[in-house]
């Protein structure tokens, strides 16, 4: 498993735990991690943290422009 795949899995698990414990409701909040000097891996907008999958996550540049992924990033 690559580092990015491991980070995707970790973000999804973190989101599920937040949702399971009632710390987020519906599509609240966002989770992100800095991949390197120019890119972030972030949760998508409009998706419940309890039901995300790794392929839903979005890679953006530091200005929030989508670099990879088919969804809009959370703000």
Phi and psi restraints in degrees (value plus and minus 20) as a CYANA .aco file:
   2 UNK   PHI     -96.1   -56.1
   2 UNK   PSI     146.7   186.7
   3 UNK   PHI     -80.8   -40.8
   3 UNK   PSI     -63.1   -23.1
   4 UNK   PHI     -85.2   -45.2
   4 UNK   PSI     -60.2   -20.2
   5 UNK   PHI     -83.0   -43.0
   5 UNK   PSI     -61.1   -21.1
   6 UNK   PHI     -84.0   -44.0
   6 UNK   PSI     -60.1   -20.1
   7 UNK   PHI     -86.4   -46.4
   7 UNK   PSI     -59.9   -19.9
   8 UNK   PHI     -78.7   -38.7
   8 UNK   PSI     -67.1   -27.1
   9 UNK   PHI     -81.7   -41.7
   9 UNK   PSI     -61.7   -21.7
  10 UNK   PHI     -85.8   -45.8
  10 UNK   PSI     -61.7   -21.7
  11 UNK   PHI     -84.1   -44.1
  11 UNK   PSI     -63.5   -23.5
  12 UNK   PHI     -82.1   -42.1
  12 UNK   PSI     -63.5   -23.5
  13 UNK   PHI     -84.6   -44.6
  13 UNK   PSI     -61.5   -21.5
  14 UNK   PHI     -81.5   -41.5
  14 UNK   PSI     -64.7   -24.7
  15 UNK   PHI     -81.4   -41.4
  15 UNK   PSI     -61.8   -21.8
  16 UNK   PHI     -82.9   -42.9
  16 UNK   PSI     -63.0   -23.0
  17 UNK   PHI     -85.4   -45.4
  17 UNK   PSI     -61.9   -21.9
  18 UNK   PHI     -79.6   -39.6
  18 UNK   PSI     -64.1   -24.1
  19 UNK   PHI     -87.4   -47.4
  19 UNK   PSI     -65.4   -25.4
  20 UNK   PHI     -78.1   -38.1
  20 UNK   PSI     -55.8   -15.8
  21 UNK   PHI    -108.9   -68.9
  21 UNK   PSI     -20.1    19.9
  22 UNK   PHI      58.7    98.7
  22 UNK   PSI      -3.7    36.3
  23 UNK   PHI     -98.8   -58.8
  23 UNK   PSI     -39.2     0.8
  24 UNK   PHI    -151.8  -111.8
  24 UNK   PSI     126.5   166.5
  25 UNK   PHI    -138.8   -98.8
  25 UNK   PSI     127.0   167.0
  26 UNK   PHI      31.1    71.1
  26 UNK   PSI    -139.9   -99.9
  27 UNK   PHI    -127.7   -87.7
  27 UNK   PSI       2.9    42.9
  28 UNK   PHI     -82.3   -42.3
  28 UNK   PSI     134.7   174.7
  29 UNK   PHI      54.6    94.6
  29 UNK   PSI     155.4   195.4
  30 UNK   PHI    -170.9  -130.9
  30 UNK   PSI     136.7   176.7
  31 UNK   PHI    -153.2  -113.2
  31 UNK   PSI     113.9   153.9
  32 UNK   PHI    -166.6  -126.6
  32 UNK   PSI     141.2   181.2
  33 UNK   PHI    -162.0  -122.0
  33 UNK   PSI     123.0   163.0
  34 UNK   PHI    -102.1   -62.1
  34 UNK   PSI     102.5   142.5
  35 UNK   PHI    -102.2   -62.2
  35 UNK   PSI     -58.3   -18.3
  36 UNK   PHI    -183.9  -143.9
  36 UNK   PSI    -182.5  -142.5
  37 UNK   PHI     -84.4   -44.4
  37 UNK   PSI     -42.6    -2.6
  38 UNK   PHI    -142.7  -102.7
  38 UNK   PSI     -25.7    14.3
  39 UNK   PHI    -153.6  -113.6
  39 UNK   PSI     127.8   167.8
  40 UNK   PHI    -142.3  -102.3
  40 UNK   PSI     127.9   167.9
  41 UNK   PHI    -127.6   -87.6
  41 UNK   PSI     103.7   143.7
  42 UNK   PHI    -159.2  -119.2
  42 UNK   PSI     140.0   180.0
  43 UNK   PHI     -93.0   -53.0
  43 UNK   PSI     133.0   173.0
  44 UNK   PHI    -101.8   -61.8
  44 UNK   PSI     139.5   179.5
  45 UNK   PHI     -99.3   -59.3
  45 UNK   PSI     129.2   169.2
  46 UNK   PHI      56.3    96.3
  46 UNK   PSI      -3.0    37.0
  47 UNK   PHI    -145.0  -105.0
  47 UNK   PSI     111.6   151.6
  48 UNK   PHI     -83.8   -43.8
  48 UNK   PSI     114.6   154.6
  49 UNK   PHI     -82.8   -42.8
  49 UNK   PSI     -43.3    -3.3
  50 UNK   PHI     -99.7   -59.7
  50 UNK   PSI     -30.6     9.4
  51 UNK   PHI    -148.4  -108.4
  51 UNK   PSI      -2.7    37.3
  52 UNK   PHI     -91.9   -51.9
  52 UNK   PSI     135.7   175.7
  53 UNK   PHI    -145.9  -105.9
  53 UNK   PSI     136.4   176.4
  54 UNK   PHI     -75.0   -35.0
  54 UNK   PSI     -54.1   -14.1
  55 UNK   PHI     -91.9   -51.9
  55 UNK   PSI     -32.5     7.5
  56 UNK   PHI     -99.5   -59.5
  56 UNK   PSI     -38.8     1.2
  57 UNK   PHI     -88.8   -48.8
  57 UNK   PSI     135.6   175.6
  58 UNK   PHI    -142.2  -102.2
  58 UNK   PSI     118.7   158.7
  59 UNK   PHI    -120.4   -80.4
  59 UNK   PSI     107.8   147.8
  60 UNK   PHI    -144.4  -104.4
  60 UNK   PSI     143.6   183.6
  61 UNK   PHI    -103.3   -63.3
  61 UNK   PSI    -199.5  -159.5
  62 UNK   PHI     -90.4   -50.4
  62 UNK   PSI     -31.4     8.6
  63 UNK   PHI    -117.2   -77.2
  63 UNK   PSI     -15.3    24.7
  64 UNK   PHI      67.9   107.9
  64 UNK   PSI     -14.5    25.5
  65 UNK   PHI     -98.4   -58.4
  65 UNK   PSI     114.8   154.8
  66 UNK   PHI     -87.4   -47.4
  66 UNK   PSI     106.9   146.9
  67 UNK   PHI    -122.3   -82.3
  67 UNK   PSI     -55.8   -15.8
  68 UNK   PHI    -174.4  -134.4
  68 UNK   PSI     123.2   163.2
  69 UNK   PHI      97.6   137.6
  69 UNK   PSI     132.6   172.6
  70 UNK   PHI    -121.0   -81.0
  70 UNK   PSI      -9.0    31.0
  71 UNK   PHI    -143.2  -103.2
  71 UNK   PSI     148.8   188.8
  72 UNK   PHI    -102.9   -62.9
  72 UNK   PSI     119.1   159.1
  73 UNK   PHI     -95.6   -55.6
  73 UNK   PSI     134.3   174.3
  74 UNK   PHI     -88.1   -48.1
  74 UNK   PSI     138.9   178.9
